[in-house]
Structure formats: structure tokens, C-alpha cells
């Protein structure tokens, strides 16, 4: 290294700031989805034409889908069978190797019916819970 004089460095602080969100970032979900569709529409017409139709249908879909719940007859039959055998919910749960919460959900009607659990309940209670009586 040949050179004359002292070497000095410039150590000034550098400040990096994040931009505030602009008006486009604050739009609702439908506007954002529409913008995405229009941005991709020009790139590949064959792939995007059917996709945009499907996404539009999904955006406009308003039907609320829900899982089946335990019917009232099944709830009452489980409670009746359990009380006939003089069992608590936790004792019944222990008999069928399930958590007490499962029995609570079935008896309150919040559970999604599971045929395996219903079969275990039938065997433990000695009551027919499925099919025709």
C-alpha cells in the first residue's frame, strides 16, 4: 500500500424508514381480489380465464356450510342410558377410553357424530343408538 496521508472513513448514520400504507393497501378484500385478477389476466390468457371465473364465484359465495351435529334423539338416548347405569359423564368416558369432554359434547349436542364413538357408547351402555329401533 503506497500512498500518502492518513486514511479517514465517513461514518454517518443511515436511517431506513418503512413507508406508510397508501390508499391502495387499505382497500377491502373484494377490491384486492379484483386487482389480483386483473393483474394476472394479461400474462397467460389460457390459464387465467377459467381461474378468474372460479375466483369470482368464490368471492360471491355467501352460503355458510356447517358440520352435522348430534341429533336430539341421540343426546337424550345417551343421557338416559348413562343415568340408567348410574354413571357420571367421566365414568362413562373412562369406560369407552375417551375424554370426559367428548361425552359432554355428545350430550350437549355440540359434537360432530363419530360412528366409532357411538359404537363404543352402545356397547358400554347396552343401548342401541344407531339405526332403526
Secondary structure, DSSP 4 states (H G I P E B T S, - for coil): ----S------------PPPP-GGGG--HHHHHHHHHHHHHTT-HHHHHHHHHHHHHHHH--PPP------HHHHHHHHHHHHHTT--HHHHHHHTTS-HHHHHHHHHT-SPP-HHHHHHHHHHHT---SS--
